[in-house]
Amino acid sequence: MRRHRCAKIIATIGPASSSAEMIEKLFLAGVDTFRLNFSHGTHKDHEQSYQTIRELEKEKKRPIGVMMDLQGPKLRIGTFRQKSILLQEGQTFLLDQNKEPGDETRVFLPHPEIFEALKQGSDLLLDDGKVRLRVQNIGPDKIETRVLTAGSLSDRKGFNVPTVALPISVMTSKDRVDLEFGLNLGVDWVALSFVQCPNDVLEARTLIEDRASIISKLEKPLAIDHLEEIVKLSDGIMVARGDLGVEMPPEEVPSIQKRIIQCCRKYGKPVVVATQMLESMIKSPTPTRAEASDVATAVYDGADAVMLSAESASGHYPVESVTIMNKIITHVEKDPFYRKMQDANLPASEATTSDAITAAARQVVHTIEASAIVTFTSSGETTLRAARERPEVPILALTSEIKVARKLSLIWGVHAVKSEEISSFSEAVHNGCLLAESEGFAKSNDRIVVTAGVPFSVSGSTNILRIARIQAGTK
């Protein structure tokens, strides 16, 4: 089950892909980690999907990652008497605390905390930015706005406040219930929605502790102001381009995407590029050329993973979507320009023993034309630092912890294997040679580079590098 590519694929499970047969097809087509979207579906639905993935994992003898994506706070307006209205440019429109159905002049806003946060001149975006309002006056129970961008508006449409930090917890009561359920299931990653500042990540960390890894979804422009702090506090980052594209000018999103990826590379944190990657494949068996280019750009930029949402969850062609994404990644990574970009964007190593060893491993691989880097890891940290270097060869991660192996299924270039515990470095080298050959990463007489930390089972203690040769007839 070796993947012949480095960037990984995440696919969302939904009505179109929740059967055991379809989940297996998606995995065989190239999915490395499955996403359970808790904005939709019941706990029973997600539990069934999770169990199906774990049964598949056992059958295929390959660790498979599972990510739960929390819904987060959803800001919505109330309802209208006629179900929908048409707003005209320049007219006055009120958002108030009156629960009665609205009309062309007003609507209920069921978020009293927002009244305190807004300022005169703030813009409000409704229905994914299709309608834009500008705040004129703010009272204790109503907000007077002027319509800048006209359009129709219907019941319970969402709204965004792009330039204001809202005093809203990143974890709603629903999220807390969902989170506990997901952690008890055993999910490997928790995708955290509505992250605005570093404290949002810290709040989630106190609830999650070390039971799962945190991926902070960057979907608010305000989060970009705290980019480095959020990256350092998170275990991974998701570039949630859909909401970013609503709250900031669309021409700014591509450069923000590159900036986020570079920041994650700097700190050795995995980064996922998501939203509308193959959007047309919800209804079409082939993507547009622009979509293929979009996926390729994320890969060229050095993303750890690219993600499918509605394409695999509710689209007509989930397997085809994964298949074409797999083909795009594989083709890009064969391009000599791709390697030049990875080398050009290589971040400086930190002044630590672990980084000295992993940087040396990358250079040694190039010099002796080794077949693979083999890392022994108890927490995943050794492997993450190796992946940060973007070496020319695959990274075979050996760990005795199945949770770590599943987590590493999301990481660039990593093929994770659950192995037996080892007690000495000589044993590590021997086992590394055996598994590199049996997993298809090396053949007789090939050389591999082995890194590990001694004493074993101490996180972040990488301090040994060894060049080993695969011996014919080794058992």
MIKE-510171 format. One record per atom (N, C-alpha, C): x, y, z. Coordinates in steps of 0.2 Angstrom, whole numbers, plus 5000, padded with zeros to 4 digits. Layout:
# MIKE-510171
XYZ/...
//
This chain:
# MIKE-510171
500449945000/500050005000/500450065000/501050064997/501450124997/501250174992/501150234994/500950294989/501650314986/501550324979/502150354975/502150424974/502050464980/501950534980/502150554987/502250614988/502350644995/501850684998/501450724994/500950764997/500350714998/499950725003/499450685005/498750705003/498250665003/497550675001/497050665007/496650715009/496150705014/495450715010/495050665012/494350665009/493850665014/493350705013/492750715018/492250655016/492050625022/491550575021/490850605022/490350585018/489650615018/489250565015/488650585013/488150535010/488350505004/488750535000/489050494994/489550444995/489850445001/490450405002/490550375009/489950365012/489950335019/489950255019/489750225014/489750155014/490450125014/490450065017/491150025018/491450015011/491050005006/491249994999/491650054996/491250114997/491550174995/492150194999/492150195005/492750215009/493350175007/493250105005/493850065003/494050094996/493550104992/493750134985/494150194986/493950244990/494250304991/494950294993/495050244998/495750235001/496150204995/495950154992/496350124986/496450174981/496050224980/496150284975/496650334977/496850334984/497350374986/497250414993/496650404996/496550445002/497050425008/497350465011/497750455017/497450465023/497050515024/496650535030/495950555028/495450525032/494750545031/494550595036/494050635033/493850695037/493050685039/492950685045/492250685048/491950755049/491550775045/491250845046/490750855051/490850875057/490350875062/489850935061/489850975056/489351025054/488750985051/488850925049/488350885046/488350815049/487850775048/487750705051/487650705058/487550645060/487350625067/487950595070/487950585077/488550555080/488550475078/487950455077/487950385075/488250375068/488050425063/488350425057/489150425057/489450465061/490150475062/490450415065/490150385070/490350325073/490450265068/489950265064/489950205059/490450215054/490550275052/491150295047/491850275050/491850295057/492550285060/492650215061/492150175063/492250105063/492450065057/492150095051/492250065045/492950075043/493250145044/493950155043/494450115047/494250105053/494650055057/494649985055/494149965053/494049895050/494549885043/494449945039/494849945033/495649945035/495749985040/496449995042/496749925044/496349885048/496549815050/496649775044/496149775039/496249735033/496849745029/496949815028/497449835023/498149835027/498149835033/498749835037/499149905036/498749955036/499050025034/498750075039/499150115043/498850165047/498450215043/497850235045/497450285042/497250335047/497350395045/497150455049/496450475049/496150495054/495450515055/495450585058/495150635054/495150705057/494350725058/494250745064/493550775065/493550855064/493150875061/493050945059/492450975063/492651015068/492151045072/491751105069/491151115070/490751165066/490951235068/491051245075/491251315077/490651355077/490751425079/490151465080/489951485073/489251485072/488951495065/488551565066/488751615063/488351675064/487851685059/487151685061/486651685056/486151735058/485751765053/485251815054/484551775056/484051805057/483451765059/483051755052/482351755053/481951735047/481551795045/481251795039/480851845036/480051825035/479651865035/478951845034/478751815028/479151845023/479051815016/479551765014/479951745019/480551695018/481151725014/481051775010/481551815007/481451885006/481951925005/481851995003/482352014998/482252074995/482752104991/482952174993/483552174995/483852244997/484152284991/484052344992/484252394987/484852434989/485252444984/485852484986/485752554989/486052574994/485952634997/485352635003/484952585003/484452595008/484652575015/484252595020/484452585027/484152515029/484552475032/484252405035/484452395042/484052375046/484152365053/484252295055/484752285059/484852215063/484652235070/484252195073/483952205080/483852145084/483652155090/483552105095/482752085095/482352105090/481652085090/481652025086/481351975090/481351905087/480751895082/480351945081/479851935076/480151925069/479851895064/480151885057/480251955054/480751965050/480952025047/480552045041/480752105038/480452125031/481052165028/480852205023/481352235019/481752295023/481552305029/481852355033/482252335039/482152265041/482452245047/482452165047/482952145052/482952065053/483252055060/483052005063/483251985070/484051965069/484451985074/485151965074/485251925081/485251865081/485251825088/485951815091/486351875090/487051865093/487151935097/486851945103/486952005107/487652025108/488151985108/488851995110/489152035104/488852035098/489152065092/488952145093/488452165096/488252235097/488752275100/489152245105/489652275109/490352285105/490452235100/491052225096/491052275090/490552285087/490452325081/490652395082/490952425077/491052495077/490752525071/490652595071/490352635066/490852625060/490652615054/491052605048/491252535047/491052485051/491252415050/490752385045/491052345041/490652305036/490452245038/489852225036/489552155037/489352125031/489552065030/489452025024/488951965025/488451965021/487951915022/487851865016/487651805018/487651755012/488251755008/488851735012/489451725009/489751785005/489551845007/489751905004/489351934998/488851894997/488351924991/488051984993/487952004999/487652065002/488152095007/488252165005/488752195010/488352255013/488452265020/488152315023/488652355027/488552415028/489052455032/488652485038/488952485044/488652505050/488652575050/488152605051/488052685052/487952705059/487552665063/487452685070/487352625074/487552625080/487452565084/487152585091/486552545092/486252555099/486252495103/485952505109/485952445113/485652385111/485152395106/484752335104/484652335096/484952385093/484952385085/485552415082/485652385076/486252415072/485952435066/486052505064/485852535058/486352525053/486152505047/486652495042/486452525035/486852535031/486752555024/486952495019/486552485014/486652435010/487152455004/487752425004/488252434999/488252394993/488052334994/487952284989/487352254989/486852264984/486152244984/486152174983/485552144984/485452074983/484852044987/484651984985/484151954989/484451924995/484051915000/484251885007/483651845010/483851785012/483351735014/483451715021/483051675024/483051655031/483751625033/483951645039/484451615042/485151615038/485251655034/485851665030/486451685035/487051655033/487651675038/487851745036/488251765041/488551835040/489251835043/489651875040/490351875042/490551955044/490951955049/491252025051/491952025050/492252045044/492952035043/493452065047/493252125049/493852175052/493752175060/493352145063/493252155070/493352085074/493752085079/493752025083/493152015088/492851965086/492151955090/492251915096/491951935102/492051905108/491651845109/491851795105/491451735104/491951675105/491751625110/492151575111/492251525105/492851505103/492951465098/492551395098/492451375104/492051315106/491351325108/490851305104/490151315106/489951255110/489351255113/489151205117/489051135113/488851145107/488851085102/489551065101/490051105100/490751085098/490951045104/490851065110/491051035116/490850955117/490150955115/489850885115/490150845110/490250875104/490550835098/491250815099/491650865102/492350855104/492450795108/492050795114/492150735118/491950665115/491450675111/491250615107/491750585102/492050635099/492550615094/493250595097/493350625103/493950605107/493850535109/493250515112/493150455114/493150395109/492950425103/493050375097/493750355096/494150415096/494950405095/495150435089/494850495087/495050535081/495850555082/496150565077/496850585077/496950655077/496550695073/496650765072/495950795074/495950855077/495350895078/495450965074/495050975069/495051035065/494651085069/494951145071/494651195075/494451255071/493751265071/493551325066/493551385070/493451445066/493351505069/493951535073/494551515072/495151535076/495251605074/495251645079/495451725078/496051745081/496351705086/496951725090/497251665093/497851675096/498151615099/497751595105/497351635109/497051605115/496451555113/496251565106/495751515104/496051445104/496651435102/497051375102/497151345109/497351395113/497451375120/496851345123/496251385122/495651355125/495451285123/495551275116/495451205114/495951155117/496551175118/497051135120/496951105127/496651155131/496451135138/495951075138/495551075133/494951025132/495250965129/495650965124/495950915121/496550875124/496950915127/497550895130/497950855125/498150795127/498550755122/498250705119/497550705119/497150655116/497050655108/497250705105/497250715098/497650775096/497850785090/498250845088/497750895085/497950955086/497451015084/497751045077/497251045072/497351085066/496951145067/497251205067/496851265067/496751285060/496051305059/495851325052/495851395052/496251425047/496351495046/495851515041/495251545043/494751565039/494551635041/494851665045/494751735047/495351785046/495251835042/495851885041/496251905048/495851905053/496151925059/496651875062/496551815060/497051765062/497651775059/497751795053/498351805049/498751855053/498451905056/498851955060/499251915066/499051855068/499351825073/499651755071/499851755064/499951695061/500551655064/501051685066/501651645069/501451615076/501051655080/500951625086/500451565086/499951575081/499451525080/499751455077/500251465073/500651405070/501051375075/501351415080/501751385085/501351345090/500751365091/500351335096/499951275094/499851275087/499451225084/499951165082/499651105081/499951045078/499951045071/499551085068/499451085061/499051145059/499051165052/498651225050/498251205044/497651225043/497251215037/497051285034/497251295028/497051355024/496351345022/495851375025/495151375024/494951425019/495151415013/495051475008/494351495006/493851455008/493151475007/493051535011/493051535017/492951595022/493451645021/494051635020/494551685019/494351725013/494151695007/493951725001/493351765002/492851755007/492351795009/492551855012/492951845017/493151905022/493651945019/494051925014/494551975011/494551975004/494752025000/494752024993/495051954990/494751924985/494951864983/495651864980/495851924977/496551934975/497051924980/496851934986/497351924991/497451854994/496951814992/497051744995/497651704993/497851704986/498351664984/499051684988/499151744989/499751764992/499751745000/499151755003/499051735010/499151655010/498951615005/499051545005/499851525005/500151565001/500951555001/501251575007/501051625010/501351655017/501151595022/500551575022/500451525028/500851465027/500951435021/501251375019/502051385021/502251445020/502951455022/503051465029/502651495033/502651495040/502651425043/502151385040/502151315043/502851275041/503051285036/503751255034/504251275039/504251345041/504751365045/504751335052/504151325055/504051295061/503951215061/503951185055/503951115055/503251085056/502751125055/502051105056/501651085049/501351035049/500951015043/500451065041/500351075034/499851125032/499451095027/498751105027/498251075023/497951135019/497951125012/497551175008/496851145006/496351185008/495651155007/495251205004/494651185002/494051214999/494051234992/493551204989/493451214981/494051194977/494451144979/494951124975/494751094968/494251054969/493951024962/493251024962/493051094964/492351104965/491851084959/492051084953/491651064947/491550994947/491950954951/491850884951/491350854955/490950904959/490350884962/489850854957/489850884951/489350864946/489650844940/490350854939/490650834933/491250774934/491350734929/491850684930/492550704929/492650764927/493250794926/493350864929/493950884931/493950954933/494151004928/494051064930/494251114925/495051124925/495251154920/496051164919/496251204925/495851254927/495951304932/496051264939/495551214940/495551174946/496251134947/496351104941/496951054941/497551104943/497651164940/498151204941/498151224949/497551234952/497551254959/497851204963/497651144962/497951084966/498651084965/498851094959/499651084957/499951144961/499651204961/500051254964/500151244972/499651214975/499751194982/500251144983/500351104978/500851054979/501551084978/501651124972/502251164971/502451204977/501951234981/502051274986/502351234992/502251174992/502551134998/501951115003/501351115001/500851095006/500951015008/500751005014/500750935016/500250895013/499650925013/499050885010/498550935007/498150905002/497650944999/496950905001/496450945001/495850915004/495250925000/494850864999/494150864996/493650875001/493150915000/492550925004/491950895001/491550944998/490950914995/491050864989/491650874986/491750834980/491750754982/491950744988/491950674990/491350654995/491150714998/490550705003/489850695000/489750734995/489050734992/489050734985/489650734982/489650744974/489550674971/489450684964/489250624960/489850584958/490450604959/491050574957/491650574963/491550544968/492050544974/492650514972/492650454969/493250414968/493550444962/493250474957/493550504952/493950574954/493650604959/493950664962/494650644965/494650594969/495250564972/495750544967/495550514962/495950484957/496350544953/495950594951/496250644948/496750684952/496550694958/496950734963/497650694964/497550624964/498150584965/498650594959/498350594953/498750604947/499050664946/498750724948/498950784948/499650794953/499550764959/500050774964/500650734961/500550674959/501050624956/501450664950/501050694946/501350724940/501850784942/501550824947/501950884949/502550864952/502550814956/503150794960/503650764955/503550744949/504050714945/504350774941/504050834941/504350894938/504950914941/505550924937/506150944940/506051014944/505651054941/505551124944/505251114951/504851064953/504551054959/505151044964/505651004963/506150994967/506551054968/506651094963/506951154964/506651204968/505951204968/505551244973/505651224980/505651154981/505651134988/506351154991/506851144987/507551164989/507651244990/507351274986/507351354986/506951374993/506451344995/506051365000/506251325007/506851295007/507051265013/507151305019/506751305024/506951345030/507551335033/507851385037/508451375040/508351325046/508851285048/508751235053/508851275060/508551245065/508651275072/509251245075/509551285079/510151265082/510051215088/509851155085/509651095090/510051035087/510150985091/510450925089/509950885084/509350885086/508850855081/508850885074/508850955074/508850985067/509550975064/510050965067/510750955064/510750885061/510450835065/510450765062/509950765056/509350795056/508850785051/509150825045/509450885046/509750915040/510350875037/510750845041/511250805039/510950745035/510450715037/510150655034/509950675027/509650735026/509450765019/510050765015/510550795017/511150805013/511450735011/511550695016/511850625015/511450585010/510750585010/510350555005/510550574998/510650644997/510750674991/511450644989/511950644993/512650634992/512750564990/512450514993/512550444992/511950414988/511450454986/510950424983/510550364986/510450384993/510050334997/509350324994/509050264996/508350254994/507850284998/507950295005/507450315010/507850335016/507450375020/507650395026/507150355031/507450325036/507050285041/507150325048/506550345050/506550375057/506250335062/506450325068/506150295074/505850345078/505250345080/504950395083/504450375088/504450405094/503850385099/503350435099/503450495097/502950555097/502750575091/503250565086/503150585079/503550645078/503850675083/504250735082/504850725077/505250675078/505850655074/505650655067/505050625065/504850615058/504550685056/504250725060/504050795058/504650835056/505150835060/505750875058/506050845051/506050785050/506350755044/505950775038/505250775039/504850805034/504850875032/505050915037/505150985036/505750995031/506250955031/506750965026/506550945019/506050915018/505750895011/506350865007/506550805010/507150765007/506850735000/507350714996/507250694989/506950614989/506950584995/506750514995/506150515001/505750455000/505250445005/505550445013/505050455017/505250445024/504850395027/505250335029/504850285032/504950295040/504350305043/504250315050/504050255054/504450235058/504350175062/504150195069/503650175072/503450195079/503050135082/503050125088/502750075092/502050095094/501850165092/501250195094/500750195088/500250165088/499750165082/499450235082/499350275087/499050335087/499550385083/500250375084/500750415081/500750395073/500750335072/500750315065/500150345061/499550345064/498950375061/499050445060/499250475065/499450555064/499850565058/500350525058/500950545053/500650525045/500050495045/499850485038/499650545034/499650605038/499450665035/500050705033/500650685035/501250725034/501650705028/501850765025/502250755018/502750705018/502750665013/503250615012/503350555016/502850545021/502950495027/502550435025/502850375026/502550315026/502650285033/502050285037/502150265044/501950195044/502350155049/502250085050/502250075058/501750045060/501850025067/502249965068/502749975072/503249925073/503349905080/503749855082/503849825088/504349875092/504249885098/504749925102/505449895102/505949945102/506649925101/507049945107/507549915108/507949935114/508649965113/508849955107/509549975105/509550005098/510050045097/510150075090/510350015085/510749965087/510849915082/510249875080/509849865085/509149835083/508749885079/508749945080/508449995076/508649995068/509349985067/509549985061/509349925057/509449865061/509249805058/508449805056/508049825060/507349825059/507149875053/507549935053/507449985048/507649955041/508149915041/508349885034/507749835032/507549795037/507049745035/506449775033/506149825036/505549855034/505649905028/506149935027/506249975021/506249925015/506449865016/506449815010/505749785009/505449765015/504749735015/504249785013/504349845014/503849895012/503949925006/504449905002/504549924995/504949984994/505350004999/505650074999/506450064997/506649994997/507349984996/507349914994/507949894990/508049824988/508749804990/508949744989/509549724991/510149764988/510549784992/511149824991/511049894991/510449914991/510249994992/510550014999/510650084999/510750115006/510250155008/510150155015/509650195018/509950235023/509650295025/509950335031/509450325037/509650305042/509250295048/509450345054/508850375056/508950425062/508550405068/508750415073/508450395080/508750435085/508350435091/508550465097/508750415102/509350415105/509450375111/509650415117/509250395123/508850335124/508250345120/507950285118/507350275115/506750305119/506150315116/505550335119/505550405123/506150445121/506150515123/506050565118/505450595118/505250645113/505750695111/505850705104/506250755102/507050745103/507250685104/507950675106/508350645100/508150665094/508550635088/509250655089/509750605089/510450625090/510950575087/510650525083/511050475079/510850475072/511350465068/511250455060/511750395058/511450355055/511850295052/511650275045/512150265041/512050245034/512050165034/511550135032/511550065032/511350035025/511649975023/511549945017/511049885018/510649875013/510149815013/510549755011/510649715015/510949645014/510549595011/510749565006/510449505003/510249455008/509649435008/509449375012/509449395020/509349455021/509249485028/508649465031/508549435037/507949415040/507849445047/
//
